Amino acid sequence: MELIKKGRVGLITGGARGIGYAAARNLAGEGASLALVDINGDRVKESARKLSEETGAAAIGIAADISFESDVQRMVREATDRFGRIDLFLNSAAILADNLFLESTPEQWDRMLKVCLYGPMLCLRNILPGMVERKYGRVVCMASDSARYGQSRLSYYAAAKAGVIGLVKSIAQEVGGAGITMNIIAPGATNTELRQEREESMRTSMGEEKYQRRVQTVLRMYPTRRLGEPEVDEVLREIRLALLEADVNFKVVKNFTNAVKERALGADVIGLNCSTGFGLSAAGLSLQLPDSSRRIEPVRVE
Ligand SMILES: NC(=O)c1ccc[n+]([C@@H]2O[C@H](COP(=O)([O-])OP(=O)(O)OC[C@H]3O[C@@H](n4cnc5c(N)ncnc54)[C@H](O)[C@@H]3O)[C@@H](O)[C@H]2O)c1
């Protein structure tokens, strides 16, 4: 099956690095042209240059803060001026916080909600009209397992990401008839710079011994006993699936067991290190586990 019709145009926020950049490489390999957007202007331009050099794809880097409407409008304008339209949209931009709720401040919540919830809202408000007009669009917004299970020290990040899940599932119902699929991907811990930065600050504040105990506890949460790796992992496969193939119907596979089953409650689909909540697709409700070989083995969480 041809995964992507050549010439698709993708816009990826948070495309300078991490999962966003890994997804960009993947889509570039399938013949997509890409607009990478990031608040880190120098890095995103460098990433776009590297992407073109390594894959031969047409790519531009756009400096923009997705929490500002004027930036988002300019980002859409620059991408459409260059490539004519946006077919695929991935919202990967985010910030993280590591803070107890009772020690956090309204100013910190405000920035979090602006970037992680209001940002994707602004992007969708500005990108979807063109997709509706052309009757084609594939959208993925990154959420987080913390939004579905809750996670200590990530309360307002989790709250913003839970908002994204509700947002995407709702809008999906409004635009599904116009040939647009909207999906949410909620990775487990993935070894990107975002995570590495948070881990480094935890190591410093906890001390080495306590930190190593924490590392083991985290690993035990995952059936594979390892972190996701952005370049090679199923997070990437899920993004690729949702952006390139989400008009295909898949079966719901429920083979959750033991602790994994507990973690999977409320999940539409769970993979080894990543769960995916699918909204409505143009083809109807699609709850999907594309690769049924991805069996989840029983795991004991201590
Ligand atoms: N890494 C993980 O363990 C993990 C787990 C669950 C969910 N996620 C989600 O996956 C997505 C990608 O995460 P990642 O680990 O690749 O992160 P990352 O920090 O490596 O990449 C995020 C990018 O977003 C950019 N960014 C931040 N604020 C922005 C803004 N206001 N406007 C534009 N760009 C902005 C950053 O500069 C950065 O380049 C995020 O939405 C994150 O919440 C990651």
The ligand as a MOL file (V3000), in Angstrom:
LIG
                    3D

  0  0  0     0  0            999 V3000
M  V30 BEGIN CTAB
M  V30 COUNTS 44 48 0 0 0
M  V30 BEGIN ATOM
M  V30 1 N 9.2080 12.8100 26.0260 0
M  V30 2 C 8.2660 12.2580 26.7620 0
M  V30 3 O 8.5380 11.4370 27.6660 0
M  V30 4 C 6.8140 12.5900 26.5200 0
M  V30 5 C 5.8520 11.8760 27.2260 0
M  V30 6 C 4.5060 12.1840 27.0320 0
M  V30 7 C 4.1580 13.1820 26.1330 0
M  V30 8 N 5.1020 13.8510 25.4560 0 CHG=1
M  V30 9 C 4.6630 14.9080 24.5300 0
M  V30 10 O 5.2270 14.6810 23.2660 0
M  V30 11 C 5.4780 15.9490 22.6340 0
M  V30 12 C 6.9240 16.0420 22.2040 0
M  V30 13 O 7.7430 15.9250 23.3480 0
M  V30 14 P 9.3260 15.8760 23.2500 0
M  V30 15 O 9.7880 15.0180 24.3410 0
M  V30 16 O 9.7450 15.6350 21.8540 0 CHG=-1
M  V30 17 O 9.6620 17.4090 23.6680 0
M  V30 18 P 10.8730 18.3750 23.2650 0
M  V30 19 O 11.0210 19.3760 24.3580 0
M  V30 20 O 12.0690 17.6040 22.8690 0
M  V30 21 O 10.2590 19.1130 21.9970 0
M  V30 22 C 9.2680 20.0880 22.1700 0
M  V30 23 C 9.5960 21.2880 21.3250 0
M  V30 24 O 8.5460 22.2500 21.5170 0
M  V30 25 C 9.1330 23.5370 21.4800 0
M  V30 26 N 8.2540 24.5150 22.1280 0
M  V30 27 C 8.0550 24.6880 23.4530 0
M  V30 28 N 7.1890 25.6960 23.6440 0
M  V30 29 C 6.8210 26.1540 22.4420 0
M  V30 30 C 5.9550 27.1840 21.9940 0
M  V30 31 N 5.3010 27.9680 22.8600 0
M  V30 32 N 5.7970 27.3820 20.6670 0
M  V30 33 C 6.4830 26.6160 19.7760 0
M  V30 34 N 7.3320 25.6320 20.1350 0
M  V30 35 C 7.5000 25.4020 21.4560 0
M  V30 36 C 10.4630 23.3600 22.2090 0
M  V30 37 O 11.3680 24.4180 21.9000 0
M  V30 38 C 10.9120 21.9920 21.7140 0
M  V30 39 O 11.7530 22.0940 20.5820 0
M  V30 40 C 5.0720 17.0190 23.6410 0
M  V30 41 O 3.7750 17.4640 23.3340 0
M  V30 42 C 5.0960 16.2890 24.9600 0
M  V30 43 O 4.2070 16.8600 25.8970 0
M  V30 44 C 6.4350 13.5920 25.6190 0
M  V30 END ATOM
M  V30 BEGIN BOND
M  V30 1 1 1 2
M  V30 2 2 2 3
M  V30 3 1 2 4
M  V30 4 1 4 5
M  V30 5 2 4 44
M  V30 6 2 5 6
M  V30 7 1 6 7
M  V30 8 2 7 8
M  V30 9 1 8 9
M  V30 10 1 8 44
M  V30 11 1 9 10
M  V30 12 1 9 42
M  V30 13 1 10 11
M  V30 14 1 11 12
M  V30 15 1 11 40
M  V30 16 1 12 13
M  V30 17 1 13 14
M  V30 18 2 14 15
M  V30 19 1 14 16
M  V30 20 1 14 17
M  V30 21 1 17 18
M  V30 22 2 18 19
M  V30 23 1 18 20
M  V30 24 1 18 21
M  V30 25 1 21 22
M  V30 26 1 22 23
M  V30 27 1 23 24
M  V30 28 1 23 38
M  V30 29 1 24 25
M  V30 30 1 25 26
M  V30 31 1 25 36
M  V30 32 1 26 27
M  V30 33 1 26 35
M  V30 34 2 27 28
M  V30 35 1 28 29
M  V30 36 1 29 30
M  V30 37 2 29 35
M  V30 38 1 30 31
M  V30 39 2 30 32
M  V30 40 1 32 33
M  V30 41 2 33 34
M  V30 42 1 34 35
M  V30 43 1 36 37
M  V30 44 1 36 38
M  V30 45 1 38 39
M  V30 46 1 40 41
M  V30 47 1 40 42
M  V30 48 1 42 43
M  V30 END BOND
M  V30 END CTAB
M  END
